[in-house]
């Protein structure tokens, strides 16, 4: 018997540099957006449910690492001040503010405790979304997760407002795909 593992994305220094996710301006707030296109994940090229990323039933983890190298040396403090969620449905021209059922999804530097912003950011931030995250979302649309980072001193930092959101998809450079793992099923007959 096999069970499906979790899909996850790690956004590190190489990806930040390649995709130009670092703002060059000295600003007090930097924003970073992540796009989760449910219709693409569910209706894309991966048809086998054992390997498909299903935001309606699977856990997804996004970790942003190497933030120490992104921040200016003279800016010792950065806070994750807000996490906002938006939804875009096909046939509409605007993003709608969306409130997931539970907004306790933020981990800071790998701590096991779920935390709500504002939180001090050291070298990494993780977002863990369980299946309940997208229950009230449009399964044919795209969810956007927007992180706002406040800078103690205005400076460049992780920011993709001048480029495109990070795409949570099937590309192996972006997301580690779910793997099948061995499992044991115990059956008791009464």
C-alpha positions in Angstrom: 0.0 0.0 0.0 1.2 3.5 -0.8 0.2 6.9 0.6 0.8 10.3 -1.0 3.3 12.7 0.6 3.1 16.5 0.9 4.0 18.8 -1.9 6.3 21.7 -0.9 8.1 24.7 -2.3 11.3 26.2 -1.1 12.1 29.6 -2.3 15.8 30.2 -1.7 18.6 32.6 -2.8 19.0 31.0 -6.2 15.3 31.4 -7.1 15.2 34.9 -5.5 18.1 35.9 -7.8 16.9 34.1 -10.9 13.4 35.5 -10.8 14.5 39.0 -9.5 12.4 38.7 -6.3 14.5 41.3 -4.6 13.5 44.9 -4.6 16.3 47.4 -5.4 14.6 50.3 -3.7 14.8 51.5 -0.1 11.3 51.1 1.1 9.6 50.5 4.5 7.4 47.7 3.3 8.1 44.9 0.8 5.5 42.5 -0.6 5.9 39.0 -1.9 3.0 37.1 -3.6 2.4 33.4 -4.2 -0.2 32.1 -6.7 -1.9 28.8 -6.2 -3.9 28.1 -9.4 -6.4 25.4 -8.4 -7.8 24.7 -11.9 -4.3 24.3 -13.3 -3.2 22.0 -10.4 -6.4 19.9 -10.7 -6.9 20.0 -14.5 -3.3 20.2 -15.7 -1.1 17.5 -17.2 -1.0 15.4 -14.1 -4.2 13.3 -14.2 -3.1 10.5 -11.8 -4.6 11.4 -8.4 -1.7 9.7 -6.7 0.7 12.4 -8.0 -1.7 15.3 -8.4 -1.4 18.4 -6.1 -4.9 18.9 -4.9 -5.3 22.2 -2.9 -8.8 21.1 -1.9 -7.5 18.0 0.0 -3.7 18.0 0.3 -1.3 19.8 2.6 1.0 22.3 0.9 4.1 23.8 2.5 5.9 26.9 1.2 9.2 27.9 2.8 11.1 31.1 2.0 14.8 30.7 3.0 18.0 32.7 2.9 16.3 35.9 4.0 19.4 37.0 5.8 21.2 37.4 2.5 18.3 39.2 1.0 18.2 41.9 3.7 20.7 44.8 3.8 23.3 44.3 6.5 22.5 47.7 8.0 18.8 46.7 8.5 18.8 44.3 11.5 15.1 43.9 11.9 12.4 42.7 9.5 8.9 41.7 10.5 6.3 39.8 8.6 3.5 42.3 9.3 0.6 40.9 7.3 -0.6 37.9 5.3 -3.5 38.6 3.0 -5.4 36.2 0.9 -7.1 37.0 -2.4 -9.0 35.0 -5.0 -9.4 35.4 -8.7 -12.2 33.5 -10.4 -12.4 32.9 -14.2 -14.5 35.5 -16.0 -13.8 38.2 -13.5 -11.4 41.1 -13.8 -10.5 41.8 -10.2 -9.1 40.1 -7.2 -11.4 39.6 -4.3 -10.3 39.6 -0.6 -10.7 36.1 0.6 -10.7 34.8 4.2 -9.6 31.2 4.7 -11.4 29.2 7.4 -8.3 29.5 9.7 -5.5 32.0 9.3 -3.0 30.4 11.6 -0.6 29.1 8.9 2.6 30.9 9.6 5.8 29.3 11.0 8.8 31.3 11.7 12.3 29.7 11.3 10.9 26.2 11.5 9.2 26.6 14.9 6.5 24.0 15.5 4.1 26.6 16.8 1.6 28.3 14.4 2.0 32.0 14.7 0.0 35.0 13.5 1.7 38.1 12.2 3.4 40.3 13.1 6.4 38.2 13.7 10.1 38.9 13.6 11.7 37.3 10.6 15.2 35.9 10.9 16.4 33.6 8.0 13.2 31.8 7.0 9.4 31.8 7.1 7.2 28.8 6.3 3.5 28.7 5.4 1.7 25.4 5.9 -1.8 25.1 4.3 -3.9 22.1 5.3 -6.8 20.8 3.3 -9.2 23.1 5.1 -7.4 26.1 3.8 -9.1 26.2 0.4 -12.5 24.7 1.3 -14.4 27.9 0.7 -12.3 28.9 -2.3 -13.4 28.7 -6.0 -11.9 25.4 -7.2 -11.6 26.9 -10.7 -9.8 30.0 -9.7 -6.4 31.2 -8.4 -5.6 31.9 -4.7 -3.0 34.6 -4.0 -1.1 34.7 -0.7 0.4 38.2 -0.2 3.1 38.6 2.5 4.0 42.1 3.7 7.4 42.6 5.3 8.0 45.7 7.4 11.5 47.0 7.5 13.0 48.7 10.6 15.0 50.9 8.3 13.8 51.4 4.7 15.8 49.0 2.5 15.7 46.4 -0.3 14.2 43.0 0.6 12.2 40.1 -0.9 9.7 41.7 -3.2 8.0 40.6 -6.4 5.6 43.5 -7.0 7.5 44.4 -10.1 7.6 40.9 -11.5 5.2 38.0 -11.2 3.9 36.1 -8.2 5.7 32.9 -7.3 3.7 30.1 -9.1 3.0 27.0 -7.0 2.8 24.5 -9.8 4.1 21.2 -11.2 7.5 22.6 -12.4 10.2 20.6 -10.4 12.2 23.8 -10.1 9.4 25.4 -8.1 7.7 22.6 -6.2 8.7 19.2 -4.8 6.1 16.9 -6.1 4.1 14.6 -3.8 5.8 11.2 -3.6 4.3 7.8 -2.8 5.5 6.3 0.4 5.1 2.8 1.7 2.3 2.4 4.2 0.9 -0.4 6.4 -2.8 -0.9 6.8 -3.8 -2.9 9.8 -7.2 -4.6 9.6 -9.0 -6.0 12.6 -11.9 -8.3 12.2 -14.3 -8.4 15.0 
